[in-house]
């Protein structure tokens, strides 16, 4: 009996699906996930990848989106120099 076709889009992907999605070998993706380079999490003894996190990570790596939301900067004036 043939396996049911996997949907083209899933919220959470396994190692093989994520490697296909990113265009990497599973060995490379395993190494990147272990090093923390690619956003991933362990479910039991298996690596899992959320599609939206991979998309955001790819945007950050390609320079399309900022790496993190910009924190508001306070524009306070410098304190006056003390008089001598």
Backbone as a ProteinNet text record, in pm:
[ID]
protein_1_A
[PRIMARY]
XXXXXXXXXXXXXXXXXXXXXXXXXXXXXXXXXXXXXXXXXXXXXXXXXXXXXXXXXXXXXXXXXXXXXXXXXXXXXXXXXXXX
[TERTIARY]
83.8	0	88.7	61.4	140.8	108.2	210.4	190.5	106.2	26.8	-56.8	33.1	0.6	84.4	81	196.9	206	153.1	87.5	40.6	157.9	136.1	242	282.8	192.7	221.7	180.5	270.4	240.7	298.7	234.8	285.9	416.4	425	544.3	596.9	726.4	787.4	888	906.1	1011	1140.1	1245.1	1378.1	1377	1316	1317.1	1238.1	1119.5	1038.9	1109.5	1169.8	1239.1	1362.2	1433.7	1551.3	1509.6	1401.8	1351	1308.2	1239.8	1191.2	1305.7	1413.8	1528.3	1629.3	1615.3	1710.1	1843.5	1839.9	1960.4	1953.8	2068.3	2067.7	2022.7	1971	1928.8	2049	2165.5	2286.1	2323.2	2318.2	2350.5	2248.2	2121.5	2017.9	2028.9	2060.9	2080.3	2193.8	2303.5	2417.1	2376.6	2306.5	2264.6	2167.1	2075.8	1980.8	2053.1	2148.6	2224.4	2306.4	2358.1	2439.2	2352.8	2222.2	2134.1	2133.3	2188.4	2192.2	2053.9	1980.6	1846.2	1745.4	1634.7	1535.8	1469.6	1482	1428.1	1403.2	1327	1306.5	1299.2	1324.5	1321.6	1187	1127.9	1005	1037	1057.9	1110.2	1255.1	1287.6	1424.6	1433	1332.7	1327.6	1328.5	1395.9	1395.8	1268.6	1211.1	1093.2	1120.7	1056.8	1079.7	945.6	923.6	800.8	824.1	732.4	747.6	757.9	674.6	679	811.8	870.8	1001.5	1111.5	1102	1200.5	1188.5	1064.2	1044.3	1103.6	1076.5	1129.4	1281.9	1338.3	1483.5	1545.6	1483.1	1535.6	1529.8	1421.5	1411.7	1522.6	1548.3	1655	1791.1	1815.5	1944.2	1966	1858.9	1872	1866.2	1840.9	1837.1	1703.4	1601	1468.2	1399.6	1416.7	1351.1	1458	1430.6	1526.5	1540.5	1657.1	1685.3	1594.2	1557.9	1466.8	1391.3	1276.6	1203.9	1287.3	1282.7	1363	1310.4	1399.3	1362.4	1353.8	1255.9	1247.3	1369.8	1424.2	1542.1	1500.2	1557.3	1526.9	1622.4	1568.8	1649	1665.3	1727.9	1750.1	1873.8	1869.9	1983.4	2097.2	2216.2	2331.7	2327.2	2374.1	2374.8	2471.8	2438	2525.4	2661.5	2760.6	2894.1	2895.9	2962.3	2967.1	3059	3018.6	3098.1	3213.6	3325.9	3442.8	3456
-117.9	0	124.8	216.4	338.2	433.6	506.3	604.6	719.8	775.4	889	1007.3	1083.5	1199.4	1301.9	1359.3	1461	1592.4	1670.2	1799.7	1889.3	1977.8	2066.7	2164.9	2197.5	2294.7	2237.3	2239.8	2194	2292.5	2304.5	2394.5	2343.9	2214.1	2155	2048.4	2055.5	1962.6	1874.3	1753.8	1666.9	1698.9	1626	1652.7	1646.2	1543.7	1526	1637.4	1669.3	1775.7	1910.8	1941.1	2068.7	2075.1	1964.4	1962.4	1985.8	1922.8	1945.8	2091	2145.3	2282.9	2382.7	2357.2	2448.6	2419.4	2305	2269.4	2222.3	2155	2104.9	1953.3	1893.3	1750.9	1735.6	1619.3	1597.4	1600.1	1557	1562.1	1706.1	1793.9	1935.2	1997.7	1969.7	2028.6	1976.9	1850.2	1795.2	1868.8	1892.6	1963.8	2107.3	2176.9	2314.6	2320.6	2224.4	2222.1	2194.7	2103.1	2069.9	2188	2268.2	2384.6	2504.3	2498.2	2610	2715.4	2682.5	2777	2794.9	2686.6	2686.3	2670.8	2747	2732.5	2595.1	2519.8	2384.7	2348.5	2243.6	2193.4	2041.7	1981.7	1836.5	1794.1	1697.4	1636.6	1489.6	1451.4	1318.1	1314.1	1221	1215	1258.7	1329.4	1375.6	1527.4	1580	1724	1761.3	1875.7	1930.5	2077	2124.3	2259.4	2324.5	2443.1	2517.2	2598.4	2584.8	2649.2	2801.5	2861.7	3007.8	3056	2978.9	3017	3001.7	2896.6	2880.6	2993.9	3032.9	3143.2	3272	3299.1	3421.2	3416.6	3300.5	3285.2	3307.3	3253.3	3273.2	3420.6	3489.9	3633.2	3710.7	3676.8	3744.6	3717.9	3594	3557.7	3624.2	3645.7	3705.6	3857.8	3914.6	4059.5	4120.2	4037.6	4087.9	4150.2	4089.7	4138.2	4166.6	4258.1	4284.6	4161.7	4147.3	4031.2	4024.4	4137.3	4139.4	4271.9	4276.1	4402.5	4510.7	4627.6	4738.4	4781.8	4787.8	4833.4	4985.4	5040.1	5186.3	5244.9	5344.5	5408.6	5536.2	5559.2	5682.6	5790.1	5902.4	6012.8	6117.6	6075.7	6171.1	6254.1	6376.2	6464.7	6422.9	6454	6427.4	6518.4	6469.5	6557	6672.8	6787.5	6903.4	6879.7	6937.1	6927.2	7003.2	6948.3	7016.9	7139.2	7244.4	7366.7	7352.8	7407.1	7397.4	7520
0	0	0	-87.2	-99.5	14.3	56.4	163	111.2	198.7	161	129.1	25.5	-7.4	104.7	131.9	236.2	181.4	265	217.4	179.5	84.9	38.3	147.9	238.1	341.9	476.8	571	706.1	805.4	919.6	1022.5	1081.2	1108.2	1166.5	1071.7	1043.4	948.7	1020.1	969	1020.7	946.3	977.5	921.4	768.9	713.9	568.4	498	550.9	489.6	496.8	612.2	628.7	538.6	525.2	437.5	292.7	248.8	113.7	96.6	196.7	190.8	180.5	255	255.8	145.7	80.7	-24.6	30.7	145.4	210.1	221.3	246.1	278	423	456.9	595.1	689.6	642.8	726.9	761.2	661.7	687	780.5	756.8	841.5	984.3	1001.7	1136.4	1207.4	1136.7	1194.9	1232	1142.3	1170.8	1288.5	1296	1407.1	1538.6	1537.6	1658.6	1707.5	1614.6	1649.8	1688.2	1659.3	1688.7	1579.3	1463	1351.8	1290.7	1278.5	1220.4	1334.2	1331.9	1438.8	1432.8	1541.3	1548.2	1694	1713.8	1849	1844.6	1959	1968.2	2025.6	1960.5	2008.8	2029.7	2154.6	2181.9	2137.5	2050.6	1999.7	1854.4	1807.5	1667.7	1660.6	1558.6	1534	1459.2	1496	1428.2	1395.3	1290.2	1238.7	1209.3	1265.5	1234.8	1108.2	1014.8	884.6	897.6	980.8	992.4	1051.7	1143.8	1198.1	1093.6	1011.7	903.6	802.5	769.5	675.4	730.7	858	920.3	924.9	958.5	964.2	826.3	721.2	585.8	546.6	584.4	555.1	625.3	751.2	825.4	762.8	722.9	664.7	529.5	455.8	322.9	326.5	443.7	455.3	419.7	402.1	366.8	487.3	604.7	726.3	831.3	923.1	1030.1	1119.4	1180.9	1264.2	1385.7	1441	1555	1552.4	1616.4	1619	1684.4	1625.2	1676.4	1812.4	1906.9	2040.5	2038.7	2106.7	2110	2177.9	2114.2	2170.3	2240.1	2355	2426	2375.7	2346.8	2295.5	2404.3	2509.4	2617.7	2585.8	2633.7	2611.8	2701.7	2656.3	2740.2	2862.5	2973.2	3092.6	3068	3121.7	3102.6	3168.3	3107.3	3164.6	3296.9	3392.1	3522.6	3510.7	3574	3572	3670.3	3633.5	3723.5	3804.2
[MASK]
++++++++++++++++++++++++++++++++++++++++++++++++++++++++++++++++++++++++++++++++++++

